[in-house]
Amino acid sequence: MLLRIMFHDRPIPVNVPDHGYSEDLLEELTDTLALRLEAAQKQAPAGWDELQTIELEAASGGWKAVLYFSGDKRPAESLPLR
């Protein structure tokens, strides 16, 4: 399932496994993701304009977001959500 969040005034595609999750859960995950991205950007402000797509994955104890950037300057990063 493909969702979109707004980050830096542009939509970023967010790929979520299609397992019939409730709309409430998806809204909570995307809201949490947006907050975590803003916090991560404040800690390391460079390179966020290269963020291309995000993949949400179930992880032990919650969820994680894998962030994919364009180009070779910045590798994919993992961001825990819960």
C-alpha positions in Angstrom: 0.0 0.0 0.0 1.4 3.4 -0.9 0.7 6.5 1.2 2.2 9.9 1.1 3.3 12.3 3.8 4.3 15.9 3.3 7.9 16.7 4.2 9.6 20.0 3.2 6.5 21.0 1.3 6.7 18.0 -1.0 4.9 14.6 -0.9 7.1 11.7 0.0 5.8 8.2 -0.9 5.5 5.8 2.0 5.3 2.1 1.2 3.4 0.1 3.9 2.9 -3.7 3.8 -0.6 -4.4 2.7 -2.0 -6.4 5.6 -5.3 -4.7 6.1 -4.2 -2.3 8.8 -6.9 0.0 10.2 -7.0 3.6 9.1 -6.4 4.7 12.7 -3.1 2.7 12.8 -2.0 4.1 9.5 -2.7 7.6 10.5 -0.9 7.1 13.8 2.1 5.7 12.0 2.3 8.5 9.4 1.9 11.2 12.1 4.6 9.6 14.2 6.8 9.3 11.1 6.4 13.0 10.2 7.4 14.0 13.8 10.4 11.7 13.8 11.6 13.0 10.5 11.4 16.5 11.7 13.4 15.6 14.9 16.0 13.7 12.8 16.4 16.6 10.5 17.1 19.0 13.4 19.8 16.6 14.6 21.4 16.3 11.1 20.1 19.0 8.9 22.0 18.2 5.7 20.8 16.0 2.8 17.1 15.8 3.6 16.2 17.3 0.2 17.4 14.0 -1.3 14.8 11.9 0.6 13.0 9.9 -2.1 10.9 7.2 -0.5 10.2 5.6 2.8 9.3 2.0 3.6 7.5 1.1 6.9 8.3 -2.3 8.3 7.1 -4.2 11.3 9.9 -4.6 13.8 10.3 -6.2 17.2 8.5 -3.9 19.7 6.8 -1.8 17.0 7.7 -0.3 13.6 10.7 1.1 11.8 11.0 3.4 8.8 13.6 2.8 6.2 14.5 6.0 4.5 15.9 5.9 0.9 17.8 8.9 -0.5 18.7 9.7 -4.1 22.3 9.5 -5.2 25.2 7.8 -3.6 26.0 10.5 -1.0 23.7 9.2 1.7 22.9 5.5 2.3 19.5 4.2 3.4 18.8 4.8 7.0 16.6 3.1 9.6 14.4 5.1 12.0 12.6 3.4 14.8 9.0 4.6 15.3 7.9 2.8 18.6 
